[in-house]
Amino acid sequence: MLTKTLLRAVAMALGLPLLSGTALAQERWAAIAPNHENSSTIVWATSKDQAKRLAIDACRRISDTCASRAASTNGMKNYFAIMCCTKPKKGCAAGVASSKRAALNEVKSTFLDAGFSNCSLKSYIKAGTGGKS
């Protein structure tokens, strides 16, 4: 594993800029477009828009019940809470936050504000790993 000092030395030798004291930093975004089958997976990209696009494309390849919008985060320690409702119509969404409880509250609020009911939590997914719990 390279240390910050070694990374700085390599960056300086190659003429690369240093970002916030570390070399070669790159933003990473995670996104998911949930579906009723709970078969969607996390995708990662270097921009928010790209991650959202990839998530919707990935979901549509495996399901006809995909959410129309993807949830995203650049916090790899964050959790997605996946929830689906059936009234007044079928719909799925994801909330994202630094804790499972906060992510669940976010997605619940989304559905409550839109007048949905008969909702169930499908899973929690860790943004950085894609692991479900």
C-alpha positions in Angstrom: 0.0 0.0 0.0 1.4 3.4 -1.0 1.7 6.1 1.6 0.7 9.7 1.1 4.3 10.7 1.1 5.2 8.2 -1.6 2.1 9.3 -3.7 3.2 12.9 -3.4 6.7 12.1 -4.6 5.4 10.1 -7.5 3.0 12.8 -8.5 5.7 15.5 -8.3 8.1 13.4 -10.4 5.5 12.9 -13.1 4.4 16.5 -12.9 0.9 15.7 -11.8 -1.2 18.1 -9.7 -1.9 17.3 -6.0 -5.5 17.4 -4.9 -6.1 18.2 -1.2 -2.8 16.8 -0.2 -3.2 13.5 -2.0 -2.3 12.5 -5.6 -4.6 11.0 -8.2 -7.8 11.5 -6.3 -10.9 10.7 -8.4 -14.6 11.1 -7.5 -16.6 7.9 -7.4 -20.4 7.8 -7.5 -22.7 4.9 -6.7 -26.3 4.7 -8.0 -29.2 2.3 -8.2 -32.5 2.2 -10.0 -34.7 -0.2 -7.9 -37.2 -2.7 -9.2 -40.1 -4.8 -7.7 -38.0 -8.0 -8.0 -35.3 -6.4 -5.8 -32.8 -7.6 -8.4 -31.2 -4.2 -9.2 -27.5 -3.8 -8.4 -25.3 -0.8 -7.6 -23.3 0.7 -10.4 -20.3 3.0 -10.1 -19.1 5.8 -12.2 -17.0 9.0 -12.1 -19.9 11.4 -12.3 -23.4 11.6 -10.8 -25.1 11.8 -14.1 -23.2 8.9 -15.6 -23.9 6.7 -12.5 -27.6 7.5 -12.7 -27.8 6.7 -16.4 -25.9 3.4 -16.0 -28.1 2.4 -13.1 -31.3 2.9 -15.1 -29.8 1.1 -18.1 -28.6 -1.8 -15.9 -32.1 -2.2 -14.3 -33.9 -2.1 -17.7 -31.7 -5.0 -18.9 -33.1 -7.3 -16.2 -36.6 -5.9 -15.4 -39.7 -4.2 -16.6 -40.5 -2.8 -13.2 -37.6 -0.3 -12.8 -37.9 3.0 -11.1 -37.9 5.9 -13.5 -35.2 7.7 -11.5 -32.0 6.4 -9.9 -30.8 7.3 -6.5 -27.1 8.2 -6.2 -24.4 9.2 -3.7 -20.6 9.9 -3.7 -20.5 8.7 -0.1 -19.2 5.1 -0.3 -20.0 4.5 3.4 -23.7 5.4 2.8 -26.6 3.0 2.6 -29.4 2.8 0.1 -32.8 1.7 1.4 -34.9 0.1 -1.3 -38.7 0.3 -0.9 -41.6 -0.6 -3.2 -45.3 0.3 -2.9 -48.4 -1.0 -4.6 -51.0 1.7 -4.1 -52.2 3.8 -5.9 -49.9 2.0 -8.4 -46.7 0.0 -8.3 -43.6 2.0 -7.7 -40.1 1.6 -6.2 -37.6 4.1 -5.0 -34.4 4.3 -3.0 -33.4 6.6 -0.2 -29.7 7.2 0.6 -28.0 8.4 3.7 -25.2 7.7 6.1 -27.2 5.2 8.2 -29.8 2.6 7.4 -32.4 4.4 9.5 -31.9 7.7 7.8 -32.0 6.1 4.4 -35.3 4.4 5.3 -36.8 7.6 6.6 -35.8 9.4 3.3 -37.5 6.8 1.1 -40.6 6.6 3.4 -40.9 10.4 3.1 -40.7 10.2 -0.7 -43.6 7.8 -0.9 -45.7 9.5 1.8 -45.3 12.9 0.0 -46.4 11.2 -3.2 -49.5 9.6 -1.6 -48.3 6.0 -1.9 -49.3 3.2 0.5 -48.9 -0.5 1.0 -45.1 -0.2 1.0 -42.5 -2.7 2.0 -38.7 -2.4 2.6 -36.9 -4.7 0.1 -33.3 -4.3 1.3 -30.5 -2.1 2.4 -27.4 -1.9 0.1 -24.0 -0.5 1.0 -23.0 2.1 -1.6 -19.3 1.2 -1.7 -19.6 -2.5 -1.9 -23.1 -3.2 -3.3 -23.6 -5.7 -0.5 -27.3 -6.3 0.5 -28.4 -6.6 4.0 
